[in-house]
């Protein structure tokens, strides 16, 4: 099978940046509809308007497909969270800004959000170093540790443990909203108001 994959990569046609992004978005739309294990590579190639050879050339095999397809979205998400953390002043404002960025991403990047929160298992990212979850954790942990130093955040738990709690609750909030179209879209301000009492000193 590996030899066939190498052949596919070698024979695929060349795509310009626009064609590659259109193909990526088509595959992402498929990934947003159900579990990755149900997505076939031939189905992905057909949806993207690519030969199987070209799909392998640009997006790799099935294991690497999520990372290749979602890379621009994840870069945007981490960039937005990082910027929100750096631009706001004060621990509370920084944490709310980061949660705003997370919720905004879930609303404005619906296909990526549905794939990430509803259909891709955490094990998808085990080989990524550091993966998007670790980068989110780094940002939120840094904010909460600053809060522990200035006395605004509780100190009975490590900052990383508190960050796990915050992000776990945020992920569940977003997951529920994405799974039920009748649910109000997640909003950073409401999420912050719910979570701040859990971490405040």
C-alpha positions as CSV (number, residue, x, y, z in Angstrom):
1,X,0.0,0.0,0.0
2,X,2.8,2.4,0.8
3,X,4.2,2.0,-2.7
4,X,0.9,2.8,-4.2
5,X,0.7,5.9,-2.0
6,X,4.1,7.0,-3.2
7,X,3.0,6.5,-6.8
8,X,-0.1,8.7,-6.2
9,X,2.0,11.5,-4.7
10,X,4.4,11.4,-7.7
11,X,1.7,11.4,-10.4
12,X,-0.7,14.0,-9.0
13,X,-1.2,17.1,-11.0
14,X,0.0,20.5,-9.8
15,X,-2.5,22.9,-8.1
16,X,-2.2,26.6,-7.7
17,X,-3.0,28.2,-4.4
18,X,-6.6,28.9,-5.3
19,X,-7.3,25.4,-6.5
20,X,-5.7,23.9,-3.5
21,X,-7.8,26.0,-1.1
22,X,-11.0,25.2,-3.0
23,X,-10.1,21.5,-2.7
24,X,-9.3,22.0,1.0
25,X,-12.7,23.6,1.6
26,X,-14.6,20.9,-0.2
27,X,-12.8,18.2,1.9
28,X,-13.4,20.2,5.1
29,X,-17.1,20.3,4.3
30,X,-17.1,16.5,4.2
31,X,-15.2,16.3,7.4
32,X,-17.8,18.5,9.1
33,X,-20.6,16.0,8.3
34,X,-19.4,12.9,10.2
35,X,-16.7,10.8,11.8
36,X,-13.4,10.6,10.0
37,X,-13.5,6.8,9.9
38,X,-16.5,7.0,7.6
39,X,-14.7,9.3,5.2
40,X,-13.1,7.5,2.3
41,X,-10.2,8.9,0.3
42,X,-12.0,8.3,-3.0
43,X,-15.0,10.2,-1.6
44,X,-12.8,13.1,-0.5
45,X,-11.0,13.2,-3.9
46,X,-14.4,13.3,-5.7
47,X,-15.7,16.0,-3.5
48,X,-12.6,18.1,-4.1
49,X,-12.6,17.5,-7.9
50,X,-9.2,15.8,-7.7
51,X,-7.8,12.5,-8.8
52,X,-6.8,10.3,-6.0
53,X,-3.1,10.8,-7.0
54,X,-3.5,14.6,-6.6
55,X,-5.3,14.3,-3.3
56,X,-2.4,12.2,-1.9
57,X,0.1,14.6,-3.3
58,X,-1.3,17.7,-1.5
59,X,-3.1,16.3,1.5
60,X,-1.4,13.0,2.3
61,X,-3.1,9.8,3.4
62,X,-6.1,9.5,5.6
63,X,-4.1,9.8,8.8
64,X,-2.6,13.1,7.7
65,X,-5.7,14.5,6.0
66,X,-7.2,16.3,9.0
67,X,-4.0,18.1,9.8
68,X,-3.4,19.1,6.2
69,X,-7.0,20.3,5.7
70,X,-7.4,22.1,9.0
71,X,-3.9,23.7,9.3
72,X,-5.0,27.2,8.0
73,X,-8.0,27.2,10.3
74,X,-6.1,26.1,13.4
75,X,-3.3,28.6,12.6
76,X,-6.0,31.3,12.5
77,X,-7.6,30.1,15.8
78,X,-4.4,30.1,17.7
79,X,-3.3,33.4,16.2
80,X,-6.6,35.0,17.3
81,X,-6.4,33.6,20.8
82,X,-2.8,34.7,21.1
83,X,-3.5,38.2,19.8
84,X,-6.5,38.5,22.2
85,X,-4.3,37.5,25.1
86,X,-1.6,40.0,24.2
87,X,-3.9,43.0,23.3
88,X,-6.2,43.0,26.4
89,X,-5.1,44.5,29.7
90,X,-5.6,42.6,32.9
91,X,-6.2,39.0,33.6
92,X,-10.0,39.1,33.4
93,X,-10.0,41.0,30.1
94,X,-7.3,38.7,28.6
95,X,-9.2,35.6,29.5
96,X,-12.5,37.0,28.2
97,X,-10.7,38.0,25.0
98,X,-9.3,34.5,24.5
99,X,-12.8,32.9,25.1
100,X,-14.3,35.5,22.7
101,X,-11.8,34.4,20.0
102,X,-12.6,30.7,20.6
103,X,-16.4,31.3,20.4
104,X,-16.0,33.6,17.4
105,X,-14.0,30.9,15.6
106,X,-16.8,28.3,16.3
107,X,-19.3,30.6,14.7
108,X,-17.3,32.0,11.7
109,X,-15.5,28.7,10.7
110,X,-18.5,26.4,11.0
111,X,-17.1,23.5,9.0
112,X,-13.8,23.5,10.8
113,X,-15.5,23.8,14.2
114,X,-17.9,20.9,13.5
115,X,-15.0,18.8,12.3
116,X,-12.9,19.7,15.4
117,X,-15.5,19.5,18.1
118,X,-17.9,16.9,16.8
119,X,-16.1,14.5,14.5
120,X,-12.4,14.3,15.1
121,X,-11.1,12.3,18.1
122,X,-8.3,13.8,20.2
123,X,-6.0,11.0,19.0
124,X,-6.1,12.7,15.6
125,X,-3.5,15.2,16.9
126,X,-1.3,13.0,19.0
127,X,1.6,13.3,16.5
128,X,1.4,17.1,16.2
129,X,4.0,18.9,18.1
130,X,2.7,21.1,19.6
131,X,-0.9,20.5,18.6
132,X,-3.7,23.1,18.6
133,X,-4.9,21.9,22.0
134,X,-1.5,22.3,23.6
135,X,-1.2,25.8,22.1
136,X,-4.6,26.8,23.5
137,X,-3.5,25.4,26.9
138,X,-0.3,27.4,26.8
139,X,-2.2,30.6,26.2
140,X,-4.8,30.1,28.9
141,X,-2.3,28.7,31.4
142,X,-0.1,31.8,31.0
143,X,-3.1,34.1,31.7
144,X,-4.2,32.2,34.8
145,X,-0.6,32.0,36.2
146,X,-0.4,35.8,35.9
147,X,-3.7,36.0,37.8
148,X,-2.3,33.8,40.5
149,X,0.7,36.1,40.8
150,X,-1.5,39.2,41.1
151,X,-4.0,37.6,43.4
152,X,-7.0,37.6,41.1
153,X,-7.0,33.8,40.4
154,X,-7.2,31.0,43.0
155,X,-3.9,29.4,43.9
156,X,-5.1,26.0,45.3
157,X,-4.8,24.5,41.9
158,X,-1.9,24.8,39.4
159,X,-2.5,27.2,36.5
160,X,-2.4,24.4,34.0
161,X,-5.0,22.4,35.9
162,X,-7.3,25.5,35.9
163,X,-6.7,26.0,32.2
164,X,-7.7,22.4,31.6
165,X,-11.0,23.1,33.5
166,X,-11.6,26.3,31.6
167,X,-10.9,24.8,28.2
168,X,-12.8,21.6,28.9
169,X,-15.9,23.6,29.9
170,X,-15.5,25.9,26.9
171,X,-15.2,22.9,24.6
172,X,-18.3,21.3,26.0
173,X,-20.2,24.6,25.6
174,X,-19.2,24.8,22.0
175,X,-19.8,21.2,21.3
176,X,-23.4,21.4,22.6
177,X,-24.1,24.5,20.5
178,X,-22.7,22.9,17.4
179,X,-24.6,19.7,17.8
180,X,-28.0,21.4,18.2
181,X,-29.0,24.0,15.7
182,X,-31.7,25.3,18.1
183,X,-29.1,26.1,20.7
184,X,-27.9,29.7,20.9
185,X,-24.4,30.1,19.4
186,X,-21.6,30.3,21.9
187,X,-20.7,33.8,23.0
188,X,-17.4,34.6,24.8
189,X,-18.9,37.1,27.2
190,X,-21.5,34.6,28.5
191,X,-18.9,31.8,28.7
192,X,-16.5,34.0,30.6
193,X,-19.3,35.0,33.0
194,X,-20.0,31.4,33.7
195,X,-16.3,30.3,34.1
196,X,-14.7,33.2,35.9
197,X,-16.2,32.3,39.3
198,X,-14.6,28.9,39.0
199,X,-11.1,30.4,38.7
200,X,-11.4,33.7,40.7
201,X,-9.6,34.0,44.0
